[in-house]
Amino acid sequence: MKPSAVVLIDYPGFNLRLAHALHAKFPELRIIYYISPQVWAWNRRRVSQMAQSIDLMLCIFPFEPELYKVSGLRAIFVGHPMISVIPSGKRRSARECQLSVIPASSRGERRFRSE
């Protein structure tokens, strides 16, 4: 089987390494990445590394494609997958949030946050 493209979805911890490995082994393979890693929040320097192995970045936030321009990585805004689930007239502000999911890495944090 010789696919012409692969679409990697989210999970940058694994998928960025996979993109690099695939590009090195199969340089003709087009690598498309859906849901841009939040490099704007945690590490903009990774953009140039990503540009070396990813051919197209599909972004869910409208400001993200501009971040990739400098690196030469082609990026397009495709919209957020949850936008159709939340009716436009029913969106709530963060203050009106009725459910919070707060990840915790240790038992002490979970105990503190559940009090």
PDB file as gemmi writes it, atoms N, CA and C in Angstrom:
CRYST1    1.000    1.000    1.000  90.00  90.00  90.00 P 1                      
ATOM      1  N   MET A   1       0.845  -1.179   0.000  1.00  0.00           N  
ATOM      2  CA  MET A   1       0.000   0.000   0.000  1.00  0.00           C  
ATOM      3  C   MET A   1       0.887   1.238   0.000  1.00  0.00           C  
ATOM      4  N   LYS A   2       0.610   2.179  -0.904  1.00  0.00           N  
ATOM      5  CA  LYS A   2       1.401   3.406  -0.990  1.00  0.00           C  
ATOM      6  C   LYS A   2       0.470   4.609  -0.973  1.00  0.00           C  
ATOM      7  N   PRO A   3       0.079   5.059   0.211  1.00  0.00           N  
ATOM      8  CA  PRO A   3      -0.793   6.240   0.264  1.00  0.00           C  
ATOM      9  C   PRO A   3      -0.036   7.478  -0.221  1.00  0.00           C  
ATOM     10  N   SER A   4      -0.777   8.437  -0.750  1.00  0.00           N  
ATOM     11  CA  SER A   4      -0.149   9.683  -1.199  1.00  0.00           C  
ATOM     12  C   SER A   4      -0.154  10.731  -0.096  1.00  0.00           C  
ATOM     13  N   ALA A   5      -0.987  10.519   0.930  1.00  0.00           N  
ATOM     14  CA  ALA A   5      -1.060  11.482   2.032  1.00  0.00           C  
ATOM     15  C   ALA A   5      -1.489  10.776   3.309  1.00  0.00           C  
ATOM     16  N   VAL A   6      -1.153  11.403   4.424  1.00  0.00           N  
ATOM     17  CA  VAL A   6      -1.589  10.926   5.728  1.00  0.00           C  
ATOM     18  C   VAL A   6      -2.131  12.137   6.480  1.00  0.00           C  
ATOM     19  N   VAL A   7      -3.215  11.915   7.238  1.00  0.00           N  
ATOM     20  CA  VAL A   7      -3.794  12.980   8.050  1.00  0.00           C  
ATOM     21  C   VAL A   7      -3.580  12.611   9.513  1.00  0.00           C  
ATOM     22  N   LEU A   8      -2.820  13.439  10.197  1.00  0.00           N  
ATOM     23  CA  LEU A   8      -2.574  13.245  11.619  1.00  0.00           C  
ATOM     24  C   LEU A   8      -3.540  14.137  12.381  1.00  0.00           C  
ATOM     25  N   ILE A   9      -4.166  13.599  13.413  1.00  0.00           N  
ATOM     26  CA  ILE A   9      -5.211  14.333  14.127  1.00  0.00           C  
ATOM     27  C   ILE A   9      -4.802  14.560  15.581  1.00  0.00           C  
ATOM     28  N   ASP A  10      -4.648  15.847  15.923  1.00  0.00           N  
ATOM     29  CA  ASP A  10      -4.405  16.287  17.300  1.00  0.00           C  
ATOM     30  C   ASP A  10      -3.198  15.575  17.910  1.00  0.00           C  
ATOM     31  N   TYR A  11      -3.164  15.387  19.182  1.00  0.00           N  
ATOM     32  CA  TYR A  11      -2.149  14.703  19.977  1.00  0.00           C  
ATOM     33  C   TYR A  11      -0.717  14.989  19.514  1.00  0.00           C  
ATOM     34  N   PRO A  12      -0.236  16.217  19.708  1.00  0.00           N  
ATOM     35  CA  PRO A  12       1.090  16.587  19.224  1.00  0.00           C  
ATOM     36  C   PRO A  12       2.234  15.798  19.848  1.00  0.00           C  
ATOM     37  N   GLY A  13       2.087  15.331  21.080  1.00  0.00           N  
ATOM     38  CA  GLY A  13       3.155  14.571  21.711  1.00  0.00           C  
ATOM     39  C   GLY A  13       3.589  13.374  20.887  1.00  0.00           C  
ATOM     40  N   PHE A  14       2.666  12.725  20.253  1.00  0.00           N  
ATOM     41  CA  PHE A  14       2.962  11.574  19.402  1.00  0.00           C  
ATOM     42  C   PHE A  14       3.051  11.980  17.931  1.00  0.00           C  
ATOM     43  N   ASN A  15       2.077  12.750  17.453  1.00  0.00           N  
ATOM     44  CA  ASN A  15       1.961  13.017  16.024  1.00  0.00           C  
ATOM     45  C   ASN A  15       3.071  13.884  15.432  1.00  0.00           C  
ATOM     46  N   LEU A  16       3.658  14.781  16.206  1.00  0.00           N  
ATOM     47  CA  LEU A  16       4.768  15.567  15.660  1.00  0.00           C  
ATOM     48  C   LEU A  16       5.995  14.682  15.435  1.00  0.00           C  
ATOM     49  N   ARG A  17       6.233  13.748  16.341  1.00  0.00           N  
ATOM     50  CA  ARG A  17       7.336  12.791  16.139  1.00  0.00           C  
ATOM     51  C   ARG A  17       7.031  11.869  14.964  1.00  0.00           C  
ATOM     52  N   LEU A  18       5.767  11.439  14.849  1.00  0.00           N  
ATOM     53  CA  LEU A  18       5.380  10.581  13.733  1.00  0.00           C  
ATOM     54  C   LEU A  18       5.542  11.318  12.408  1.00  0.00           C  
ATOM     55  N   ALA A  19       5.142  12.573  12.353  1.00  0.00           N  
ATOM     56  CA  ALA A  19       5.289  13.364  11.128  1.00  0.00           C  
ATOM     57  C   ALA A  19       6.750  13.446  10.719  1.00  0.00           C  
ATOM     58  N   HIS A  20       7.622  13.691  11.666  1.00  0.00           N  
ATOM     59  CA  HIS A  20       9.057  13.780  11.385  1.00  0.00           C  
ATOM     60  C   HIS A  20       9.586  12.451  10.839  1.00  0.00           C  
ATOM     61  N   ALA A  21       9.196  11.342  11.478  1.00  0.00           N  
ATOM     62  CA  ALA A  21       9.655  10.016  11.044  1.00  0.00           C  
ATOM     63  C   ALA A  21       9.115   9.661   9.662  1.00  0.00           C  
ATOM     64  N   LEU A  22       7.841   9.953   9.428  1.00  0.00           N  
ATOM     65  CA  LEU A  22       7.250   9.663   8.114  1.00  0.00           C  
ATOM     66  C   LEU A  22       7.914  10.484   7.013  1.00  0.00           C  
ATOM     67  N   HIS A  23       8.160  11.747   7.293  1.00  0.00           N  
ATOM     68  CA  HIS A  23       8.799  12.611   6.297  1.00  0.00           C  
ATOM     69  C   HIS A  23      10.215  12.123   5.968  1.00  0.00           C  
ATOM     70  N   ALA A  24      10.935  11.666   6.981  1.00  0.00           N  
ATOM     71  CA  ALA A  24      12.295  11.167   6.759  1.00  0.00           C  
ATOM     72  C   ALA A  24      12.299   9.878   5.942  1.00  0.00           C  
ATOM     73  N   LYS A  25      11.356   8.994   6.207  1.00  0.00           N  
ATOM     74  CA  LYS A  25      11.331   7.696   5.522  1.00  0.00           C  
ATOM     75  C   LYS A  25      10.626   7.742   4.168  1.00  0.00           C  
ATOM     76  N   PHE A  26       9.578   8.592   4.059  1.00  0.00           N  
ATOM     77  CA  PHE A  26       8.783   8.691   2.831  1.00  0.00           C  
ATOM     78  C   PHE A  26       8.661  10.160   2.413  1.00  0.00           C  
ATOM     79  N   PRO A  27       9.702  10.748   1.862  1.00  0.00           N  
ATOM     80  CA  PRO A  27       9.669  12.185   1.560  1.00  0.00           C  
ATOM     81  C   PRO A  27       8.580  12.599   0.560  1.00  0.00           C  
ATOM     82  N   GLU A  28       8.104  11.679  -0.236  1.00  0.00           N  
ATOM     83  CA  GLU A  28       7.053  11.999  -1.212  1.00  0.00           C  
ATOM     84  C   GLU A  28       5.652  12.012  -0.577  1.00  0.00           C  
ATOM     85  N   LEU A  29       5.522  11.466   0.610  1.00  0.00           N  
ATOM     86  CA  LEU A  29       4.244  11.402   1.318  1.00  0.00           C  
ATOM     87  C   LEU A  29       3.838  12.794   1.794  1.00  0.00           C  
ATOM     88  N   ARG A  30       2.624  13.215   1.497  1.00  0.00           N  
ATOM     89  CA  ARG A  30       2.110  14.512   1.954  1.00  0.00           C  
ATOM     90  C   ARG A  30       1.553  14.324   3.361  1.00  0.00           C  
ATOM     91  N   ILE A  31       1.978  15.178   4.280  1.00  0.00           N  
ATOM     92  CA  ILE A  31       1.555  15.070   5.670  1.00  0.00           C  
ATOM     93  C   ILE A  31       0.661  16.256   6.011  1.00  0.00           C  
ATOM     94  N   ILE A  32      -0.566  15.932   6.392  1.00  0.00           N  
ATOM     95  CA  ILE A  32      -1.583  16.930   6.741  1.00  0.00           C  
ATOM     96  C   ILE A  32      -1.868  16.771   8.233  1.00  0.00           C  
ATOM     97  N   TYR A  33      -1.919  17.883   8.930  1.00  0.00           N  
ATOM     98  CA  TYR A  33      -2.120  17.841  10.373  1.00  0.00           C  
ATOM     99  C   TYR A  33      -3.399  18.604  10.707  1.00  0.00           C  
ATOM    100  N   TYR A  34      -4.338  17.916  11.339  1.00  0.00           N  
ATOM    101  CA  TYR A  34      -5.618  18.535  11.707  1.00  0.00           C  
ATOM    102  C   TYR A  34      -5.616  18.873  13.186  1.00  0.00           C  
ATOM    103  N   ILE A  35      -5.996  20.068  13.483  1.00  0.00           N  
ATOM    104  CA  ILE A  35      -6.025  20.705  14.794  1.00  0.00           C  
ATOM    105  C   ILE A  35      -4.590  21.055  15.197  1.00  0.00           C  
ATOM    106  N   SER A  36      -4.235  22.235  14.834  1.00  0.00           N  
ATOM    107  CA  SER A  36      -2.893  22.765  15.090  1.00  0.00           C  
ATOM    108  C   SER A  36      -2.529  22.664  16.565  1.00  0.00           C  
ATOM    109  N   PRO A  37      -1.314  22.174  16.845  1.00  0.00           N  
ATOM    110  CA  PRO A  37      -0.858  22.231  18.234  1.00  0.00           C  
ATOM    111  C   PRO A  37      -0.863  23.686  18.704  1.00  0.00           C  
ATOM    112  N   GLN A  38      -1.119  23.906  19.941  1.00  0.00           N  
ATOM    113  CA  GLN A  38      -1.233  25.276  20.449  1.00  0.00           C  
ATOM    114  C   GLN A  38       0.139  25.909  20.654  1.00  0.00           C  
ATOM    115  N   VAL A  39       0.894  25.998  19.559  1.00  0.00           N  
ATOM    116  CA  VAL A  39       2.233  26.586  19.625  1.00  0.00           C  
ATOM    117  C   VAL A  39       2.176  28.047  20.043  1.00  0.00           C  
ATOM    118  N   TRP A  40       1.072  28.710  19.774  1.00  0.00           N  
ATOM    119  CA  TRP A  40       0.907  30.114  20.164  1.00  0.00           C  
ATOM    120  C   TRP A  40       0.869  30.250  21.683  1.00  0.00           C  
ATOM    121  N   ALA A  41       0.573  29.179  22.387  1.00  0.00           N  
ATOM    122  CA  ALA A  41       0.488  29.232  23.844  1.00  0.00           C  
ATOM    123  C   ALA A  41       1.727  28.659  24.529  1.00  0.00           C  
ATOM    124  N   TRP A  42       2.365  27.650  23.926  1.00  0.00           N  
ATOM    125  CA  TRP A  42       3.419  26.978  24.668  1.00  0.00           C  
ATOM    126  C   TRP A  42       4.791  26.980  24.040  1.00  0.00           C  
ATOM    127  N   ASN A  43       4.945  27.105  22.737  1.00  0.00           N  
ATOM    128  CA  ASN A  43       6.309  27.079  22.192  1.00  0.00           C  
ATOM    129  C   ASN A  43       6.326  27.445  20.714  1.00  0.00           C  
ATOM    130  N   ARG A  44       6.371  28.705  20.400  1.00  0.00           N  
ATOM    131  CA  ARG A  44       6.371  29.153  19.001  1.00  0.00           C  
ATOM    132  C   ARG A  44       7.600  28.693  18.231  1.00  0.00           C  
ATOM    133  N   ARG A  45       8.684  28.385  18.917  1.00  0.00           N  
ATOM    134  CA  ARG A  45       9.900  27.940  18.220  1.00  0.00           C  
ATOM    135  C   ARG A  45       9.693  26.619  17.492  1.00  0.00           C  
ATOM    136  N   ARG A  46       8.719  25.849  17.899  1.00  0.00           N  
ATOM    137  CA  ARG A  46       8.484  24.549  17.255  1.00  0.00           C  
ATOM    138  C   ARG A  46       7.898  24.693  15.855  1.00  0.00           C  
ATOM    139  N   VAL A  47       7.394  25.875  15.522  1.00  0.00           N  
ATOM    140  CA  VAL A  47       6.780  26.087  14.212  1.00  0.00           C  
ATOM    141  C   VAL A  47       7.781  25.791  13.094  1.00  0.00           C  
ATOM    142  N   SER A  48       9.005  26.262  13.217  1.00  0.00           N  
ATOM    143  CA  SER A  48       9.993  26.021  12.163  1.00  0.00           C  
ATOM    144  C   SER A  48      10.323  24.535  12.049  1.00  0.00           C  
ATOM    145  N   GLN A  49      10.336  23.811  13.156  1.00  0.00           N  
ATOM    146  CA  GLN A  49      10.559  22.365  13.112  1.00  0.00           C  
ATOM    147  C   GLN A  49       9.394  21.666  12.428  1.00  0.00           C  
ATOM    148  N   MET A  50       8.184  22.108  12.741  1.00  0.00           N  
ATOM    149  CA  MET A  50       6.991  21.506  12.142  1.00  0.00           C  
ATOM    150  C   MET A  50       6.969  21.739  10.632  1.00  0.00           C  
ATOM    151  N   ALA A  51       7.426  22.899  10.206  1.00  0.00           N  
ATOM    152  CA  ALA A  51       7.413  23.232   8.785  1.00  0.00           C  
ATOM    153  C   ALA A  51       8.313  22.312   7.975  1.00  0.00           C  
ATOM    154  N   GLN A  52       9.281  21.693   8.602  1.00  0.00           N  
ATOM    155  CA  GLN A  52      10.193  20.796   7.899  1.00  0.00           C  
ATOM    156  C   GLN A  52       9.546  19.463   7.538  1.00  0.00           C  
ATOM    157  N   SER A  53       8.505  19.053   8.265  1.00  0.00           N  
ATOM    158  CA  SER A  53       7.929  17.736   7.999  1.00  0.00           C  
ATOM    159  C   SER A  53       6.432  17.731   7.726  1.00  0.00           C  
ATOM    160  N   ILE A  54       5.755  18.851   7.895  1.00  0.00           N  
ATOM    161  CA  ILE A  54       4.304  18.901   7.663  1.00  0.00           C  
ATOM    162  C   ILE A  54       4.037  19.746   6.419  1.00  0.00           C  
ATOM    163  N   ASP A  55       3.142  19.267   5.557  1.00  0.00           N  
ATOM    164  CA  ASP A  55       2.831  19.977   4.316  1.00  0.00           C  
ATOM    165  C   ASP A  55       1.648  20.927   4.442  1.00  0.00           C  
ATOM    166  N   LEU A  56       0.685  20.585   5.292  1.00  0.00           N  
ATOM    167  CA  LEU A  56      -0.512  21.411   5.436  1.00  0.00           C  
ATOM    168  C   LEU A  56      -1.033  21.314   6.856  1.00  0.00           C  
ATOM    169  N   MET A  57      -1.253  22.469   7.470  1.00  0.00           N  
ATOM    170  CA  MET A  57      -1.813  22.521   8.816  1.00  0.00           C  
ATOM    171  C   MET A  57      -3.256  23.009   8.707  1.00  0.00           C  
ATOM    172  N   LEU A  58      -4.191  22.241   9.255  1.00  0.00           N  
ATOM    173  CA  LEU A  58      -5.599  22.622   9.271  1.00  0.00           C  
ATOM    174  C   LEU A  58      -5.908  23.172  10.661  1.00  0.00           C  
ATOM    175  N   CYS A  59      -6.258  24.445  10.716  1.00  0.00           N  
ATOM    176  CA  CYS A  59      -6.405  25.162  11.991  1.00  0.00           C  
ATOM    177  C   CYS A  59      -7.873  25.340  12.362  1.00  0.00           C  
ATOM    178  N   ILE A  60      -8.153  25.271  13.675  1.00  0.00           N  
ATOM    179  CA  ILE A  60      -9.530  25.449  14.140  1.00  0.00           C  
ATOM    180  C   ILE A  60      -9.787  26.855  14.670  1.00  0.00           C  
ATOM    181  N   PHE A  61      -8.731  27.635  14.865  1.00  0.00           N  
ATOM    182  CA  PHE A  61      -8.886  29.016  15.315  1.00  0.00           C  
ATOM    183  C   PHE A  61      -8.457  29.963  14.195  1.00  0.00           C  
ATOM    184  N   PRO A  62      -9.208  31.017  13.952  1.00  0.00           N  
ATOM    185  CA  PRO A  62      -8.933  31.887  12.801  1.00  0.00           C  
ATOM    186  C   PRO A  62      -7.591  32.626  12.852  1.00  0.00           C  
ATOM    187  N   PHE A  63      -6.999  32.809  14.024  1.00  0.00           N  
ATOM    188  CA  PHE A  63      -5.727  33.524  14.111  1.00  0.00           C  
ATOM    189  C   PHE A  63      -4.516  32.622  13.873  1.00  0.00           C  
ATOM    190  N   GLU A  64      -4.697  31.316  13.863  1.00  0.00           N  
ATOM    191  CA  GLU A  64      -3.562  30.397  13.768  1.00  0.00           C  
ATOM    192  C   GLU A  64      -2.816  30.410  12.433  1.00  0.00           C  
ATOM    193  N   PRO A  65      -3.480  30.451  11.283  1.00  0.00           N  
ATOM    194  CA  PRO A  65      -2.713  30.423  10.027  1.00  0.00           C  
ATOM    195  C   PRO A  65      -1.643  31.504   9.929  1.00  0.00           C  
ATOM    196  N   GLU A  66      -1.916  32.657  10.479  1.00  0.00           N  
ATOM    197  CA  GLU A  66      -0.948  33.755  10.430  1.00  0.00           C  
ATOM    198  C   GLU A  66       0.349  33.380  11.151  1.00  0.00           C  
ATOM    199  N   LEU A  67       0.265  32.588  12.200  1.00  0.00           N  
ATOM    200  CA  LEU A  67       1.454  32.166  12.948  1.00  0.00           C  
ATOM    201  C   LEU A  67       2.397  31.314  12.112  1.00  0.00           C  
ATOM    202  N   TYR A  68       1.853  30.608  11.144  1.00  0.00           N  
ATOM    203  CA  TYR A  68       2.659  29.689  10.342  1.00  0.00           C  
ATOM    204  C   TYR A  68       3.263  30.339   9.102  1.00  0.00           C  
ATOM    205  N   LYS A  69       2.798  31.512   8.725  1.00  0.00           N  
ATOM    206  CA  LYS A  69       3.287  32.175   7.511  1.00  0.00           C  
ATOM    207  C   LYS A  69       4.797  32.342   7.487  1.00  0.00           C  
ATOM    208  N   VAL A  70       5.372  32.800   8.580  1.00  0.00           N  
ATOM    209  CA  VAL A  70       6.810  33.076   8.647  1.00  0.00           C  
ATOM    210  C   VAL A  70       7.630  31.820   8.346  1.00  0.00           C  
ATOM    211  N   SER A  71       7.144  30.677   8.787  1.00  0.00           N  
ATOM    212  CA  SER A  71       7.887  29.426   8.610  1.00  0.00           C  
ATOM    213  C   SER A  71       7.745  28.837   7.214  1.00  0.00           C  
ATOM    214  N   GLY A  72       6.746  29.292   6.472  1.00  0.00           N  
ATOM    215  CA  GLY A  72       6.491  28.717   5.154  1.00  0.00           C  
ATOM    216  C   GLY A  72       5.557  27.521   5.185  1.00  0.00           C  
ATOM    217  N   LEU A  73       5.118  27.128   6.359  1.00  0.00           N  
ATOM    218  CA  LEU A  73       4.171  26.018   6.482  1.00  0.00           C  
ATOM    219  C   LEU A  73       2.793  26.504   6.048  1.00  0.00           C  
ATOM    220  N   ARG A  74       2.228  25.848   5.054  1.00  0.00           N  
ATOM    221  CA  ARG A  74       0.895  26.220   4.573  1.00  0.00           C  
ATOM    222  C   ARG A  74      -0.130  25.851   5.635  1.00  0.00           C  
ATOM    223  N   ALA A  75      -0.945  26.819   6.014  1.00  0.00           N  
ATOM    224  CA  ALA A  75      -1.959  26.598   7.047  1.00  0.00           C  
ATOM    225  C   ALA A  75      -3.246  27.286   6.630  1.00  0.00           C  
ATOM    226  N   ILE A  76      -4.364  26.604   6.840  1.00  0.00           N  
ATOM    227  CA  ILE A  76      -5.661  27.196   6.532  1.00  0.00           C  
ATOM    228  C   ILE A  76      -6.615  26.998   7.709  1.00  0.00           C  
ATOM    229  N   PHE A  77      -7.489  27.952   7.861  1.00  0.00           N  
ATOM    230  CA  PHE A  77      -8.513  27.896   8.897  1.00  0.00           C  
ATOM    231  C   PHE A  77      -9.683  27.079   8.376  1.00  0.00           C  
ATOM    232  N   VAL A  78     -10.069  26.024   9.105  1.00  0.00           N  
ATOM    233  CA  VAL A  78     -11.184  25.166   8.693  1.00  0.00           C  
ATOM    234  C   VAL A  78     -12.377  25.267   9.633  1.00  0.00           C  
ATOM    235  N   GLY A  79     -12.216  25.968  10.742  1.00  0.00           N  
ATOM    236  CA  GLY A  79     -13.305  26.122  11.698  1.00  0.00           C  
ATOM    237  C   GLY A  79     -13.184  25.142  12.848  1.00  0.00           C  
ATOM    238  N   HIS A  80     -13.899  25.438  13.898  1.00  0.00           N  
ATOM    239  CA  HIS A  80     -13.861  24.617  15.103  1.00  0.00           C  
ATOM    240  C   HIS A  80     -14.965  23.562  15.036  1.00  0.00           C  
ATOM    241  N   PRO A  81     -14.661  22.293  15.329  1.00  0.00           N  
ATOM    242  CA  PRO A  81     -15.669  21.236  15.208  1.00  0.00           C  
ATOM    243  C   PRO A  81     -16.858  21.387  16.154  1.00  0.00           C  
ATOM    244  N   MET A  82     -16.724  22.133  17.232  1.00  0.00           N  
ATOM    245  CA  MET A  82     -17.822  22.295  18.190  1.00  0.00           C  
ATOM    246  C   MET A  82     -18.767  23.432  17.828  1.00  0.00           C  
ATOM    247  N   ILE A  83     -18.431  24.226  16.851  1.00  0.00           N  
ATOM    248  CA  ILE A  83     -19.232  25.414  16.518  1.00  0.00           C  
ATOM    249  C   ILE A  83     -20.655  25.020  16.099  1.00  0.00           C  
ATOM    250  N   SER A  84     -20.814  23.877  15.443  1.00  0.00           N  
ATOM    251  CA  SER A  84     -22.151  23.466  15.015  1.00  0.00           C  
ATOM    252  C   SER A  84     -22.952  22.840  16.159  1.00  0.00           C  
ATOM    253  N   VAL A  85     -22.294  22.437  17.223  1.00  0.00           N  
ATOM    254  CA  VAL A  85     -22.962  21.813  18.352  1.00  0.00           C  
ATOM    255  C   VAL A  85     -23.591  22.856  19.267  1.00  0.00           C  
ATOM    256  N   ILE A  86     -22.942  24.010  19.380  1.00  0.00           N  
ATOM    257  CA  ILE A  86     -23.418  25.065  20.271  1.00  0.00           C  
ATOM    258  C   ILE A  86     -24.169  26.101  19.448  1.00  0.00           C  
ATOM    259  N   PRO A  87     -25.479  26.204  19.588  1.00  0.00           N  
ATOM    260  CA  PRO A  87     -26.237  27.205  18.821  1.00  0.00           C  
ATOM    261  C   PRO A  87     -25.709  28.612  19.121  1.00  0.00           C  
ATOM    262  N   SER A  88     -25.612  29.455  18.101  1.00  0.00           N  
ATOM    263  CA  SER A  88     -24.994  30.773  18.258  1.00  0.00           C  
ATOM    264  C   SER A  88     -25.689  31.633  19.299  1.00  0.00           C  
ATOM    265  N   GLY A  89     -26.982  31.536  19.453  1.00  0.00           N  
ATOM    266  CA  GLY A  89     -27.688  32.346  20.429  1.00  0.00           C  
ATOM    267  C   GLY A  89     -27.569  31.818  21.849  1.00  0.00           C  
ATOM    268  N   LYS A  90     -27.031  30.625  22.022  1.00  0.00           N  
ATOM    269  CA  LYS A  90     -26.996  29.981  23.328  1.00  0.00           C  
ATOM    270  C   LYS A  90     -25.598  29.932  23.938  1.00  0.00           C  
ATOM    271  N   ARG A  91     -24.616  30.548  23.310  1.00  0.00           N  
ATOM    272  CA  ARG A  91     -23.264  30.515  23.851  1.00  0.00           C  
ATOM    273  C   ARG A  91     -23.207  31.280  25.158  1.00  0.00           C  
ATOM    274  N   ARG A  92     -22.441  30.763  26.080  1.00  0.00           N  
ATOM    275  CA  ARG A  92     -22.328  31.379  27.395  1.00  0.00           C  
ATOM    276  C   ARG A  92     -20.923  31.916  27.603  1.00  0.00           C  
ATOM    277  N   SER A  93     -20.815  32.869  28.460  1.00  0.00           N  
ATOM    278  CA  SER A  93     -19.494  33.382  28.812  1.00  0.00           C  
ATOM    279  C   SER A  93     -18.825  32.398  29.763  1.00  0.00           C  
ATOM    280  N   ALA A  94     -17.535  32.566  29.976  1.00  0.00           N  
ATOM    281  CA  ALA A  94     -16.798  31.685  30.887  1.00  0.00           C  
ATOM    282  C   ALA A  94     -17.369  31.757  32.299  1.00  0.00           C  
ATOM    283  N   ARG A  95     -17.902  32.914  32.683  1.00  0.00           N  
ATOM    284  CA  ARG A  95     -18.466  33.067  34.023  1.00  0.00           C  
ATOM    285  C   ARG A  95     -19.732  32.240  34.204  1.00  0.00           C  
ATOM    286  N   GLU A  96     -20.417  31.923  33.115  1.00  0.00           N  
ATOM    287  CA  GLU A  96     -21.659  31.152  33.204  1.00  0.00           C  
ATOM    288  C   GLU A  96     -21.429  29.648  33.047  1.00  0.00           C  
ATOM    289  N   CYS A  97     -20.187  29.244  32.987  1.00  0.00           N  
ATOM    290  CA  CYS A  97     -19.853  27.837  32.783  1.00  0.00           C  
ATOM    291  C   CYS A  97     -20.418  26.991  33.916  1.00  0.00           C  
ATOM    292  N   GLN A  98     -21.063  25.883  33.566  1.00  0.00           N  
ATOM    293  CA  GLN A  98     -21.679  25.031  34.567  1.00  0.00           C  
ATOM    294  C   GLN A  98     -20.857  23.787  34.855  1.00  0.00           C  
ATOM    295  N   LEU A  99     -19.830  23.553  34.066  1.00  0.00           N  
ATOM    296  CA  LEU A  99     -18.990  22.380  34.241  1.00  0.00           C  
ATOM    297  C   LEU A  99     -17.549  22.771  33.980  1.00  0.00           C  
ATOM    298  N   SER A 100     -16.668  22.368  34.847  1.00  0.00           N  
ATOM    299  CA  SER A 100     -15.240  22.615  34.660  1.00  0.00           C  
ATOM    300  C   SER A 100     -14.517  21.290  34.719  1.00  0.00           C  
ATOM    301  N   VAL A 101     -13.618  21.075  33.792  1.00  0.00           N  
ATOM    302  CA  VAL A 101     -12.758  19.898  33.800  1.00  0.00           C  
ATOM    303  C   VAL A 101     -11.362  20.406  34.094  1.00  0.00           C  
ATOM    304  N   ILE A 102     -10.808  19.996  35.216  1.00  0.00           N  
ATOM    305  CA  ILE A 102      -9.510  20.491  35.641  1.00  0.00           C  
ATOM    306  C   ILE A 102      -8.577  19.297  35.787  1.00  0.00           C  
ATOM    307  N   PRO A 103      -7.649  19.138  34.845  1.00  0.00           N  
ATOM    308  CA  PRO A 103      -6.730  18.006  34.949  1.00  0.00           C  
ATOM    309  C   PRO A 103      -5.779  18.186  36.127  1.00  0.00           C  
ATOM    310  N   ALA A 104      -5.441  17.084  36.734  1.00  0.00           N  
ATOM    311  CA  ALA A 104      -4.499  17.115  37.851  1.00  0.00           C  
ATOM    312  C   ALA A 104      -3.536  15.955  37.686  1.00  0.00           C  
ATOM    313  N   SER A 105      -2.281  16.205  37.979  1.00  0.00           N  
ATOM    314  CA  SER A 105      -1.276  15.170  37.769  1.00  0.00           C  
ATOM    315  C   SER A 105      -0.903  14.410  39.036  1.00  0.00           C  
ATOM    316  N   SER A 106      -1.374  14.855  40.175  1.00  0.00           N  
ATOM    317  CA  SER A 106      -1.024  14.132  41.402  1.00  0.00           C  
ATOM    318  C   SER A 106      -2.247  14.022  42.314  1.00  0.00           C  
ATOM    319  N   ARG A 107      -2.198  13.082  43.227  1.00  0.00           N  
ATOM    320  CA  ARG A 107      -3.318  12.899  44.157  1.00  0.00           C  
ATOM    321  C   ARG A 107      -3.544  14.137  44.999  1.00  0.00           C  
ATOM    322  N   GLY A 108      -2.456  14.806  45.391  1.00  0.00           N  
ATOM    323  CA  GLY A 108      -2.584  16.010  46.199  1.00  0.00           C  
ATOM    324  C   GLY A 108      -3.349  17.102  45.473  1.00  0.00           C  
ATOM    325  N   GLU A 109      -3.074  17.278  44.193  1.00  0.00           N  
ATOM    326  CA  GLU A 109      -3.800  18.288  43.408  1.00  0.00           C  
ATOM    327  C   GLU A 109      -5.263  17.907  43.278  1.00  0.00           C  
ATOM    328  N   ARG A 110      -5.543  16.632  43.035  1.00  0.00           N  
ATOM    329  CA  ARG A 110      -6.945  16.210  42.900  1.00  0.00           C  
ATOM    330  C   ARG A 110      -7.694  16.425  44.206  1.00  0.00           C  
ATOM    331  N   ARG A 111      -7.075  16.094  45.320  1.00  0.00           N  
ATOM    332  CA  ARG A 111      -7.711  16.269  46.621  1.00  0.00           C  
ATOM    333  C   ARG A 111      -7.978  17.751  46.874  1.00  0.00           C  
ATOM    334  N   PHE A 112      -6.991  18.607  46.609  1.00  0.00           N  
ATOM    335  CA  PHE A 112      -7.138  20.040  46.825  1.00  0.00           C  
ATOM    336  C   PHE A 112      -8.243  20.625  45.947  1.00  0.00           C  
ATOM    337  N   ARG A 113      -8.298  20.210  44.704  1.00  0.00           N  
ATOM    338  CA  ARG A 113      -9.266  20.785  43.765  1.00  0.00           C  
ATOM    339  C   ARG A 113     -10.676  20.277  43.995  1.00  0.00           C  
ATOM    340  N   SER A 114     -10.834  19.145  44.652  1.00  0.00           N  
ATOM    341  CA  SER A 114     -12.180  18.622  44.853  1.00  0.00           C  
ATOM    342  C   SER A 114     -12.824  19.173  46.114  1.00  0.00           C  
ATOM    343  N   GLU A 115     -12.063  19.871  46.934  1.00  0.00           N  
ATOM    344  CA  GLU A 115     -12.615  20.421  48.180  1.00  0.00           C  
ATOM    345  C   GLU A 115     -13.447  21.655  47.924  1.00  0.00           C  
TER     346      GLU A 115                                                      
END                                                                             
